[in-house]
Amino acid sequence: MRAVHVTRLDGPAAVEIVDLPAPDPGPRRVLVDVHAAGMAFPDTLLTRGLYQIKPALPFVPGAEVAGVVRSAPDGSGFAPGDRVAAFPGFGGYAEQVAVDLPFVFPLPDALSFEAGAALPMNYLTCHFALVDRGRLQSGESVLVHGAAGGIGTAALQLAKAYGATTYAVVSDPGKADVARAAGADEVVAADGFREAIAELTKGRGVDVVVDPVGGDRFTDSLRSLATLGRLLVIGFTGGSIPEVKVNRLLLNNLSVVGVGWGAYWMGAGGAAYVRRQWDALLPLMESGAIDPPIGAIHPLAEAGAALADLEERRATGKLILRP
């Protein structure tokens, strides 16, 4: 099978397209013919050895896929020919991948394979962020940084589906339409976003900030929160990890909340938690309330260039590889 291979940690330009043996699923995994693979910012970090998980070289990246079951264990609930999405963790940038059973999910007929491959990492992360960590309630307000990216569009769609008013922060005007299509009620520029949010909310601020960017926006995000507001820390695509002066949290009783989706299901939550999340989101998929905006679809041979677009923050929506 054809696959993307990382053989040295020199960034996206160093990935290679190679022929590898098809994976052996063994008795407990599901073998999936990959029709689409989702691309995520952590994949760029993996190509440089900068992610918290550091697989041994060489490896095939790709944490999320959609396709058709080729084989499945007896009693698994899956059969050859079933349409599925899956979260293999690694190995998804290939024509086939073997996936542990708890991380294989039924894909509704209403969704394309491309949309299915865009769901697992971003939407399950944002579900964990908004529901479990942010305790979002209908009628509250949510500000989303990086609102035209994969996490940003997922957060906007889910927040809107849960009855929130949504504010999107984008780094350039060209990304505003993507954020609006994902459910943003208002879109503001990154430069001066605090003042814009203060004006839009008549000085009250927002209840929740979803922050996958970090960097120098962090302090103004805290200042944009209403009383009892929650800032959800998801990542640091801005390149630097901010520090918080805890005295800022006292005046308005603010919370800074870590969102480590992977750390949770790998620990206290357990793998079964991930399937419960998927099942909770199925009605929203079937109704069309969540439908991932696809930014671009690339053939496997263009994996390096697509990863570079992610690393340099040129991408909007979700990038997809098609083996």
C-alpha positions in Angstrom: 0.0 0.0 0.0 1.1 3.6 -0.5 1.7 5.7 2.6 3.3 8.8 3.9 6.5 8.1 5.8 8.4 10.3 8.3 11.9 9.0 8.3 13.7 12.1 9.7 12.5 15.0 11.9 13.1 17.8 9.4 9.5 19.1 9.0 6.8 18.7 6.4 9.2 19.0 3.4 11.0 15.8 4.5 8.0 13.4 4.4 8.2 10.7 1.8 5.6 8.6 -0.2 6.5 5.0 0.0 5.1 1.5 -0.6 4.6 -0.5 2.7 3.1 -3.9 3.5 -0.6 -3.7 4.4 -1.2 -3.7 8.1 -2.1 -6.9 9.9 -5.2 -6.1 12.1 -4.8 -9.3 14.2 -7.8 -10.6 16.1 -8.9 -7.3 17.9 -8.6 -4.5 15.4 -10.7 -3.3 12.4 -9.0 -3.0 9.0 -10.2 0.0 7.2 -9.7 0.9 3.5 -9.0 4.6 3.8 -11.0 6.9 1.5 -10.0 10.1 3.2 -7.6 11.1 6.0 -7.9 14.2 8.1 -4.9 16.5 8.7 -4.3 18.3 12.0 -1.7 20.7 13.4 -0.2 18.1 15.7 0.9 16.2 12.5 3.2 19.1 11.7 4.7 19.0 15.2 5.3 15.2 14.8 7.3 15.8 11.6 9.7 17.9 13.7 9.7 15.8 16.9 8.0 18.6 18.8 4.8 16.8 19.9 4.4 15.4 23.4 4.0 11.9 21.8 7.3 11.0 20.0 6.9 7.8 17.9 10.0 5.9 16.9 11.2 6.6 13.4 10.1 5.8 10.8 6.4 6.2 11.2 3.2 6.9 9.2 1.3 10.0 10.6 -2.4 10.5 10.4 -4.7 10.3 13.4 -8.2 10.3 11.8 -9.7 8.6 8.7 -12.9 7.6 7.1 -13.5 4.7 4.8 -14.9 1.2 4.5 -14.4 -1.8 6.7 -12.3 -4.5 5.0 -12.3 -6.9 8.0 -13.6 -6.7 11.6 -13.5 -9.0 14.7 -16.5 -11.2 15.3 -19.0 -9.5 17.7 -17.5 -6.1 17.0 -20.6 -4.6 15.6 -18.9 -3.9 12.2 -18.8 -5.9 9.0 -17.0 -5.7 5.7 -18.4 -2.8 3.6 -19.6 -0.7 6.5 -18.9 3.1 6.2 -16.9 4.2 9.2 -14.8 7.1 10.6 -11.9 6.1 12.9 -9.2 7.5 15.1 -6.1 5.3 14.7 -3.8 7.8 16.3 -1.1 7.0 13.7 -1.0 5.3 10.3 -3.9 7.2 8.7 -1.9 8.7 5.8 -2.1 5.4 3.9 -4.4 3.3 1.8 -5.2 1.0 4.7 -5.0 1.3 8.5 -5.7 -1.1 11.4 -7.6 0.6 14.2 -8.4 -0.5 17.8 -12.1 -1.3 18.1 -13.0 1.5 20.6 -11.9 4.1 18.0 -14.0 2.9 15.1 -17.3 4.8 14.7 -20.3 4.4 12.4 -20.4 7.1 9.7 -23.9 8.4 8.9 -24.9 8.1 5.2 -25.5 11.9 5.2 -21.8 12.6 5.6 -19.1 12.2 3.0 -15.9 10.3 3.7 -14.1 13.7 3.6 -16.4 15.1 6.3 -16.1 11.9 8.3 -12.3 12.2 8.3 -12.6 15.7 9.5 -14.6 14.8 12.6 -12.7 12.7 15.1 -9.9 14.8 16.5 -11.4 18.3 16.2 -15.0 17.6 17.1 -14.3 15.2 19.9 -11.8 17.6 21.3 -14.3 20.5 21.1 -17.0 18.3 22.6 -14.7 17.6 25.5 -13.8 21.3 25.8 -17.3 22.8 25.7 -19.3 20.1 27.4 -17.0 18.5 30.0 -14.5 21.2 30.7 -16.3 24.4 29.8 -19.8 23.4 31.1 -21.4 25.4 28.3 -25.0 26.2 28.8 -27.6 27.2 26.2 -27.9 31.0 26.1 -24.2 31.6 27.0 -21.7 33.2 24.7 -18.5 31.8 23.2 -15.4 33.5 21.7 -13.3 31.3 19.4 -9.7 32.1 18.4 -8.3 30.6 15.2 -11.9 30.5 14.1 -11.3 29.5 10.4 -9.1 26.5 11.3 -10.1 23.0 12.1 -10.5 23.4 15.8 -12.1 26.8 15.4 -14.8 25.7 12.9 -15.6 22.7 15.1 -15.9 24.8 18.2 -18.2 27.3 16.4 -20.5 24.6 15.0 -20.8 22.8 18.3 -21.3 26.0 20.4 -24.0 27.0 18.0 -25.6 23.6 18.1 -25.7 23.9 21.9 -27.5 27.2 21.8 -24.6 29.7 22.4 -24.0 33.1 20.8 -20.7 32.8 19.0 -17.9 35.3 18.3 -15.1 34.4 15.9 -11.6 35.9 16.0 -9.7 35.6 12.6 -6.2 36.7 11.7 -7.1 38.1 8.2 -10.4 39.2 6.5 -10.2 36.4 4.0 -11.0 33.9 6.8 -14.2 35.7 7.9 -16.5 33.9 5.5 -15.3 30.5 6.7 -16.0 31.4 10.3 -19.5 32.7 9.4 -20.3 29.6 7.5 -19.3 27.5 10.5 -21.8 29.4 12.7 -20.2 32.6 13.9 -22.7 35.3 14.8 -20.0 38.0 14.8 -16.5 38.0 13.3 -13.7 40.3 14.6 -10.1 40.8 13.7 -7.4 39.4 15.9 -5.8 42.9 16.2 -8.0 44.7 18.7 -10.3 41.8 19.4 -10.7 42.7 23.1 -12.1 46.2 22.3 -14.4 44.7 19.6 -15.8 42.1 21.9 -16.3 44.7 24.7 -18.3 46.8 22.2 -20.4 43.9 20.9 -21.2 42.6 24.4 -21.8 46.1 25.8 -18.9 45.7 28.2 -20.1 42.4 29.7 -17.7 40.0 28.0 -18.2 36.4 27.0 -18.8 33.3 29.1 -16.3 31.0 27.4 -13.2 31.6 25.3 -11.9 28.7 23.2 -8.2 29.2 22.6 -6.1 26.9 20.4 -3.7 29.8 19.6 -2.2 31.0 22.9 0.7 33.5 22.5 0.1 37.1 23.1 -3.7 36.9 22.9 -4.0 35.2 26.2 -4.2 38.2 28.5 -6.7 40.0 26.4 -8.7 36.8 26.3 -8.9 36.9 30.1 -10.0 40.5 29.9 -12.7 39.5 27.5 -14.4 37.1 29.9 -17.6 38.0 31.9 -17.9 37.2 35.6 -17.5 33.4 36.2 -16.0 33.1 32.6 -13.9 30.1 31.5 -10.9 30.2 29.2 -10.4 26.8 27.6 -6.7 26.2 26.7 -6.5 23.8 23.8 -3.2 24.5 22.1 -0.5 26.9 21.0 -0.6 27.3 17.3 0.6 30.9 17.8 4.0 29.4 18.7 4.4 30.5 22.3 3.0 29.2 25.6 1.6 32.1 27.7 1.8 32.5 31.4 -1.1 33.7 33.6 -0.8 36.1 36.5 -3.3 34.5 38.9 -4.3 37.8 40.4 -6.2 38.5 37.1 -8.5 35.6 38.0 -9.7 37.0 41.2 -11.6 40.1 40.3 -14.2 38.4 38.1 -13.9 34.9 39.4 -12.4 33.6 36.2 -11.2 30.0 35.4 -8.4 28.9 33.1 -9.2 25.3 32.1 -6.9 22.9 30.5 -8.4 20.8 27.7 -6.3 17.7 27.2 -8.7 15.4 25.4 -6.1 12.7 24.7 -4.7 12.8 28.2 -8.2 12.3 29.5 -9.3 9.3 27.5 -5.8 7.7 27.9 -6.2 8.1 31.6 -9.3 8.5 33.8 -11.8 8.6 31.0 -10.8 5.4 29.3 -11.1 4.5 25.6 -14.8 3.8 25.9 -15.3 7.5 26.6 -14.5 8.3 23.0 -17.2 6.1 21.6 -19.7 7.7 24.1 -18.7 11.1 22.7 -19.3 10.0 19.1 -22.7 8.5 20.0 -23.6 11.9 21.6 -22.7 13.7 18.5 -24.4 11.4 16.0 -27.8 13.2 16.2 -26.0 16.5 15.3 -24.3 14.8 12.4 -27.6 13.3 11.1 -29.5 16.6 11.4 -26.7 18.6 9.7 -26.0 20.7 12.7 -22.4 19.7 12.4 -20.8 19.3 9.0 -17.1 20.0 8.9 -16.1 22.7 6.4 -13.4 21.2 4.1 -10.7 23.6 3.2 -8.9 21.6 0.6 -8.5 18.0 -0.6 -5.0 16.8 -1.5 -3.7 13.6 -3.1 -1.3 11.6 -0.9 1.6 12.8 -3.0 1.0 16.4 -1.8 1.1 15.5 1.9 4.3 17.6 2.5 2.9 20.7 0.9 -0.4 20.4 2.8 1.4 19.9 6.1 3.4 23.1 5.3 0.2 25.0 4.8 -1.0 23.8 8.2 2.3 24.7 9.9 2.4 28.2 8.4 -1.3 28.8 9.2 -2.3 29.3 5.6 -5.1 26.7 5.7 -8.7 27.3 6.4 -11.2 24.7 7.3 -10.1 21.1 7.4 -7.4 19.7 5.1 -8.0 16.2 3.8 -5.7 13.7 2.1 -7.2 11.3 -0.3 -5.1 8.1 -0.8 
